[in-house]
Amino acid sequence: MSLIKQLWLFLLIIVVFAFGGTCLISSLGAGSYLEQQLHLKNQDNAASLALAITQLEKDPVTLELLVSAHFDSGHYRQIQLTDPSGNVIIELTNPPVDYDVPNWFINLFPIQVDAGVAQVQDGWRQFATLTLYSHDRFAYQELWRSSKHLAIWFVSGLIFCGGVGSIIIRRITRPVGEVISQAEAIGERRFVTITEPATQEFRRIVRAMNTLSGRIRAMLEAEAERLEKLRFAAHYDPLTGALDRQHFIDTLESLLEHDETRSGSLIIGRVTGLDDLNRQLGRQVVDQVLVRIGERLINLREDQPDWLVGRLSGADFALLAPEENDTLQVAQRVATQLHLAADEANLAGERLLPVGGTLFNPGEELSAVLSRADGALIMAERGADMAVQVSAAGAKSPGQTNLTSWRKALTDALELNDVKLAEYPVLGRENDLLHHEAPVRLRLDGNWQTAATFIPWVARLGLLPQLDTAVIHTALTELNKRETCLGVNISGEALSDKSFRQEALQALKENPHAATKLWVEIPEAAAFRQLDEFRSLCRELKSFGCKVGLEHVGSHFSRINELHDLGLDFIKVDAALIRGATGNHASQAFLRGLCTIAHAIGLNVIAEGVRDEKEPACLINLGFDGMTGPGVRENT
Amino acid sequence: MPATDFKTICTRFVTLAAGLSVLLLLITSGYAFRVDFGRMHKLAEERYGPSGQQRVQDWHKLLDQLSQLRHKPQLEQINHFINQRVFYSEDLVVWKKNDYWATPLESFGRGAGDCEDSAIAKYFSLLRLGIPDTQLRLTYVRAKQAGGARAHMVLTYYPAADQEPLILDSLRNEILPASRRPDLFPIFSFNSSGLWVGGKPFQKETPSARLSNWRSVLTRMQEEGWQ
């Protein structure tokens, strides 16, 4: 039984005993008191009447008058005069009257008054025995009245005590719920702190738990900071602070492989004649120039946090602008920064700083994109008057090419529910199936198309929330037919979309069993961009038993402690980072640290984009709990 | 009837409950007019010393001897014994009170008492011997004497309901029928019927019952071992 119920019961028992006992005792006491008093009255009245009769003539008329006078002027039920042999001489009885008192009450508290008995003498001779009963009507009425008053007191006392008691119990136990949820949160490795309640005992518990939470949070922060340093050492060029070549290329490659990637721009800028400069100006001066360039390019990320800056070689800087289709404009911004940096270092001449760029589409080969960008760079280097060259995107020409026909095709597909989910296994450490990752497929003009084909257009047309809604519906329908779990991606756009949220939650409510098998993942960048929306959606999803996690986790991992209290279930680490698992020591140290922290706050860590046979063993060694990617196949 | 306020009721209830155990014992003992002589001897010794105890022992012995006899010899013996052993004396002298009704133990203990004390002692002795209550009356009489009239109490015995009674007087040893006692004029008589309702003596003796002399005697007798 719960604490609150026990307290309530305790209170009820006390109140009922106190008032009920009082009520009963006083009614019984009053009854007995009345009985006693009436008996004394009977006795006294019998004695005085008998004395009076003894003194007078005993002729029938006098007797009759005497007894009647007494009977009529007093409150009697019966007066009886019997001679010594038991014959009744006179008997006067009042007819039964209405008591104004309920029968059950009379039965419950009977007033049994003994008769008053006295002897009547005629000289020395025994004349008669007088038996007299007073009327008990008044006694009953009085008892009934006082019992009623007591009962009213009892009920009002009960209500009052119950009311006051429940307020007090509520006040005492209100913090219990909070304390319990905090304790449970800590059990789930969500290290939340709550305000200390007023009750002393609870306050001590909460203070202790808050201290625990605070310490663990501080530890997490320190770990995250350390990890950030490791990440930097593993992936960044120590001189300029830009990404090193390997990690930049890994990132670009993983971006091209993502199903839901939209087209973006890759820009490469070069400081030509670096060796000459080194000789002319000295290495230190040239390093200063390179640092400036790095700083200026990295500063561009202030407006565009998604952009990435890398140093591809000694002289080459690269900028990756995902979802940015105006390549030329980006290239010009890069060129401007290069020139400004050069000006600051008093290096004159445009020809020193060519910039080349290209648009890329998802699904393209890495080498193709890189060679296009390189080609543009060489063009820029050669071109006398234009230092900025841009090539168009290659390959991947979608069926429809204009917005109107895309809109029609997409809305048709969504309306006809021409939606299905592909399935790629996500395996655990023992090669056990965690769930199937399920990227969306749409049937456009009769052909099933991969996300890479239509996602950019869906995004441009603002249909992502509708698409995600359809994905949720499809996934739940599918989950009703099977026992294994499915993982679906939700876009950042859907995160802040009200109708998506309503429809998705409604669908989950209608399929409570399927909901527990649904894994929902949201891109890391989107989650941190819309932290509040993510938090609230996460809570709602978790209330249905869904598993919630982040995908493409990488550069923002050091902020994971901002989410530790949400009770996320898993993170999927970006393929770009996974490439490092088989690589250098620093990368491995970073990944190992990442797994440790994630485990500390109860997250499962899953690797994305696992390719060859070697990687899984390495990843498991580093502490990963699961993996997915082209190299991961389900054992059948 | 005054309004019964809560406090009074509670107080009364507590008093009532305290007496409850005693009463329960009495009720369960059923109707048998018994005397706990052991207790009575002990009390007599404690309160009145050897002479008091002796009188109680004599009385006890007499009751035992008389128990199988008929009413007439019982009346004579008891009348004689009590007139001998309870020396007539006013309440003011014996009890330092204007009017005091003594129990048999008290009367034997002191060896003195007035007409009421003597009548009471006889009344209960005869009841104890098995004479029915209906045949006995304690009677207030007006007694004519040389100096005028005085209030007096005697015990009367009715051989039958319609016959004239025999008078057991503390001032005269011989038992005479009422017609031979012209010096006495009856005023009022009573016995314990009505007080001992349902054949259960000493029932419902509450503190308020002590207010009457008669009740007070009955209550004290109960404490002294009458059951």
Interface residues (C-beta under 8 A of the other chain):
Chain A: I25 S26 L28 G29 A30 S32 Y33 L34 Q36 Q37 H39 L40 Q43 A46 A47 A50 L51 T54 Q55 P84 S85 D114 A115 G116 V117 A118 Q119 Q121 G123 W124 R125 Q126 T129 T131 F138 A139 E142 S146 L150
Chain B: M1 A3 T4 F6 I9 C10 R12 F13 L16 T134 R137 T139 T156 Y158 A161 D162 E164 P165 A178 S179 P186 I187 F188 S189 F190 N191 S193 G194 L195 V197 G198 K204 T206 S208 A209
